């Protein structure tokens, strides 16, 4: 079992230090990080805490899940690994073959429009 914890619905006033101190009462905290927006430098309202052991992590989850912090009911659960990205719908149009390259062979000049490519 993992010892990394997801903490969601955090008030925007929570800092790394305050997150660490709230979890420290359950055991050694290896790391505590509130995720910040790169552009605005403000909290995204969630973070991660890594505890020294899985048992300590589970005790913290059980005790803190649903707790009210500054009027917000926080979500505390085991962190799940990020799902691998497939690149979405490739909106940029770039692929290994180049920009907007099509694998179809029936496209191109002389195959469409009026007359279907016939002269």
RODO-2510 file (C-alpha; in nm, 4 decimals, decimal comma):
residues 119
     n   res          X          Y          Z
     1     x     0,0000     0,0000     0,0000
     2     x     0,1243     0,3471    -0,0821
     3     x     0,1890     0,6233     0,1678
     4     x     0,1100     0,9135    -0,0669
     5     x    -0,2133     1,0954     0,0154
     6     x    -0,4309     1,3221    -0,1999
     7     x    -0,5892     1,6134    -0,0119
     8     x    -0,8634     1,7972    -0,2012
     9     x    -1,1063     2,0855    -0,1519
    10     x    -0,8436     2,2739     0,0477
    11     x    -0,9028     2,6384     0,1359
    12     x    -0,6777     2,8607    -0,0741
    13     x    -0,5108     2,9870     0,2443
    14     x    -0,3502     2,6472     0,3211
    15     x     0,0285     2,6403     0,2765
    16     x     0,2814     2,3573     0,2538
    17     x     0,3774     2,4202     0,6177
    18     x     0,0203     2,4147     0,7513
    19     x    -0,0592     2,1020     0,5494
    20     x     0,2506     1,9324     0,6923
    21     x     0,1655     2,0295     1,0513
    22     x    -0,1914     1,8959     1,0251
    23     x    -0,0678     1,5558     0,9095
    24     x     0,2350     1,5455     1,1438
    25     x     0,0146     1,4610     1,4423
    26     x    -0,0345     1,1155     1,2861
    27     x     0,3340     1,0424     1,2210
    28     x     0,6391     1,1446     1,0231
    29     x     0,5610     1,3451     0,7108
    30     x     0,8115     1,2892     0,4286
    31     x     0,6705     1,5715     0,2146
    32     x     0,3707     1,8031     0,1913
    33     x     0,2941     2,0077    -0,1187
    34     x    -0,0002     2,2330    -0,2035
    35     x    -0,0299     2,2513    -0,5823
    36     x    -0,0015     2,6054    -0,7160
    37     x    -0,1091     2,7639    -1,0440
    38     x     0,2053     2,8488    -1,2421
    39     x     0,0755     3,1780    -1,3745
    40     x    -0,1149     3,3237    -1,0792
    41     x     0,0944     3,1594    -0,8050
    42     x    -0,2254     3,0820    -0,6118
    43     x    -0,3351     2,7503    -0,4653
    44     x    -0,5268     2,5106    -0,6896
    45     x    -0,7154     2,3849    -0,3834
    46     x    -0,5482     2,0454    -0,3580
    47     x    -0,2191     1,8931    -0,2546
    48     x    -0,0284     1,5790    -0,1691
    49     x     0,1223     1,4511     0,1536
    50     x     0,3652     1,1624     0,1745
    51     x     0,3785     0,9829     0,5082
    52     x     0,6590     0,7633     0,6428
    53     x     0,4484     0,4454     0,6280
    54     x     0,1274     0,3127     0,4777
    55     x    -0,0203     0,2485     0,8237
    56     x     0,0329     0,6090     0,9317
    57     x    -0,1116     0,7295     0,6005
    58     x    -0,4267     0,5212     0,6511
    59     x    -0,4702     0,6558     1,0055
    60     x    -0,4470     1,0143     0,8764
    61     x    -0,6959     0,9435     0,5955
    62     x    -0,9462     0,7905     0,8377
    63     x    -0,9181     1,0796     1,0837
    64     x    -0,9076     1,3742     0,8433
    65     x    -1,1400     1,2804     0,5543
    66     x    -1,4460     1,5063     0,5680
    67     x    -1,2945     1,7353     0,8311
    68     x    -1,3968     2,1004     0,8055
    69     x    -1,1080     2,3396     0,7393
    70     x    -1,2043     2,7070     0,7162
    71     x    -1,5600     2,6037     0,6314
    72     x    -1,4601     2,3543     0,3610
    73     x    -1,5011     1,9791     0,3969
    74     x    -1,1681     1,8365     0,2804
    75     x    -1,1294     1,5176     0,0782
    76     x    -0,8488     1,2902     0,1963
    77     x    -0,7694     0,9663     0,0120
    78     x    -0,4835     0,7570    -0,1162
    79     x    -0,3217     0,9245    -0,4146
    80     x    -0,3732     0,7445    -0,7442
    81     x    -0,1042     0,7426    -1,0113
    82     x    -0,1652     0,9869    -1,2943
    83     x    -0,3178     0,8108    -1,5943
    84     x    -0,0966     0,7982    -1,8998
    85     x    -0,1894     1,0640    -2,1506
    86     x    -0,2663     0,9497    -2,5020
    87     x    -0,2221     1,2976    -2,6406
    88     x    -0,5917     1,3686    -2,6747
    89     x    -0,7370     1,4375    -3,0165
    90     x    -0,4107     1,5852    -3,1421
    91     x    -0,5713     1,9239    -3,1982
    92     x    -0,2434     2,0790    -3,3080
    93     x    -0,2497     1,8653    -3,6194
    94     x     0,1044     1,7426    -3,5673
    95     x     0,1788     1,3743    -3,5985
    96     x     0,4889     1,1655    -3,6607
    97     x     0,4330     1,2175    -4,0341
    98     x     0,4180     1,5958    -3,9991
    99     x     0,1488     1,8603    -3,9752
   100     x    -0,1929     1,7518    -4,0943
   101     x    -0,0429     1,4576    -4,2774
   102     x    -0,3059     1,2049    -4,3723
   103     x    -0,2454     0,8335    -4,4015
   104     x    -0,5120     0,8088    -4,6689
   105     x    -0,3745     0,7699    -5,0174
   106     x    -0,6899     0,8810    -5,1969
   107     x    -0,6533     1,2453    -5,1011
   108     x    -0,4608     1,5170    -5,2721
   109     x    -0,4640     1,7135    -5,5916
   110     x    -0,6718     1,5786    -5,8766
   111     x    -0,8910     1,3516    -5,6685
   112     x    -1,1697     1,5817    -5,5579
   113     x    -1,3842     1,8702    -5,6569
   114     x    -1,5893     1,8929    -5,9746
   115     x    -1,5096     1,6074    -6,2063
   116     x    -1,3452     1,3947    -5,9387
   117     x    -0,9955     1,4520    -6,0722
   118     x    -1,0817     1,3768    -6,4348
   119     x    -0,9692     1,6246    -6,6969
***
